[in-house]
Amino acid sequence: AQSVTQPDIHITVSEGASLELRCNYSYGATPYLFWYVQSPGQGLQLLLKYFSGDTLVQGIKGFEAEFKRSQSSFNLRKPSVHWSDAAEYFCAVGLTGNQFYFGTGTSLTVIP
Amino acid sequence: KAGVTQTPRYLIKTRGQQVTLSCSPISGHRSVSWYQQTPGQGLQFLFEYFSETQRNKGNFPGRFSGRQFSNSRSEMNVSTLELGDSALYLCASSFGSGGPHEQYFGPGTRLTVT
């Protein structure tokens, strides 16, 4: 069965520090992978997606993610975090027919 | 282009009642998906509609149902509400028949069951 695991429930980083959010997936075929961000009181916004090709994908707001098939991982990174990045981050596997499996999310706190 | 809209934004219902939530997708989008978001479970897929047909369904009881109209607007219905149905219900729309396509999410409907 498909599943997505985000092992870190909550992460705290200092503003300006680097960030890595972990995501592991379980899926039989080549996965379509997504990262979404949810700010308080808001819906989810797509940060980036991986379908195929280059395993390092760039997204909005300076985020990037690397697909590693051997580790079944799709970790999200940002070299320098801004206070406005504080939010909930969700990793997801997408299937045909727009059926998505989401991880339980990682809550990011940014301290000045 | 207007985004995905959901009505109402907040709802309080009593156990045993039923509720209907509405979602208007982005113009031109024909796929609408529904998710239940709770603090412990994260986002869980309820179902997806494309061109008025349910294509996929998540692992939820039959109390949860939905439909899509010819203008792609969708409704979700929950009958015989239980306390555990309290959640944020998110609707997402996307363009295209195959998928997976980027989902555009609405702000959600916060349902509280007392």
Contacts between the chains, C-beta under 8 A, distances in Angstrom:
chain1	res1	chain2	res2	distance
A	32	B	100	5.0
A	34	B	100	7.9
A	34	B	102	7.7
A	36	B	105	7.8
A	41	B	107	7.3
A	42	B	107	6.4
A	43	B	4	7.1
A	43	B	90	6.3
A	43	B	92	7.9
A	43	B	105	3.5
A	43	B	106	5.3
A	43	B	107	4.9
A	43	B	108	6.1
A	44	B	43	7.9
A	44	B	90	7.1
A	44	B	92	7.6
A	44	B	103	7.5
A	44	B	105	4.3
A	45	B	105	7.4
A	46	B	102	5.3
A	46	B	103	7.3
A	46	B	104	7.9
A	49	B	102	6.6
A	90	B	42	7.1
A	90	B	43	6.5
A	92	B	43	7.9
A	94	B	99	6.8
A	94	B	100	2.9
A	94	B	101	8.0
A	95	B	56	7.9
A	95	B	99	7.4
A	95	B	100	6.0
A	96	B	98	6.0
A	96	B	99	5.2
A	96	B	100	6.6
A	97	B	48	6.2
A	97	B	50	7.5
A	97	B	55	4.6
A	97	B	56	4.9
A	97	B	98	7.9
A	97	B	99	5.3
A	97	B	100	7.7
A	98	B	31	5.0
A	98	B	33	5.6
A	98	B	48	5.1
A	98	B	50	7.5
A	98	B	55	7.6
A	98	B	56	7.4
A	98	B	94	5.6
A	98	B	99	4.0
A	98	B	100	5.4
A	98	B	101	6.1
A	98	B	103	6.9
A	99	B	33	7.6
A	99	B	45	5.9
A	99	B	48	5.9
A	99	B	55	7.9
A	99	B	56	4.3
A	99	B	58	7.8
A	99	B	99	7.7
A	99	B	100	7.4
A	100	B	33	7.2
A	100	B	35	7.9
A	100	B	43	7.9
A	100	B	45	6.0
A	100	B	100	6.6
A	100	B	103	6.7
A	101	B	45	6.8
A	102	B	35	7.6
A	102	B	42	5.5
A	102	B	43	3.9
A	102	B	44	7.6
A	102	B	45	7.9
A	103	B	42	6.4
A	104	B	40	7.9
A	104	B	41	7.0
A	104	B	42	3.7
A	105	B	42	5.4
A	105	B	43	7.8
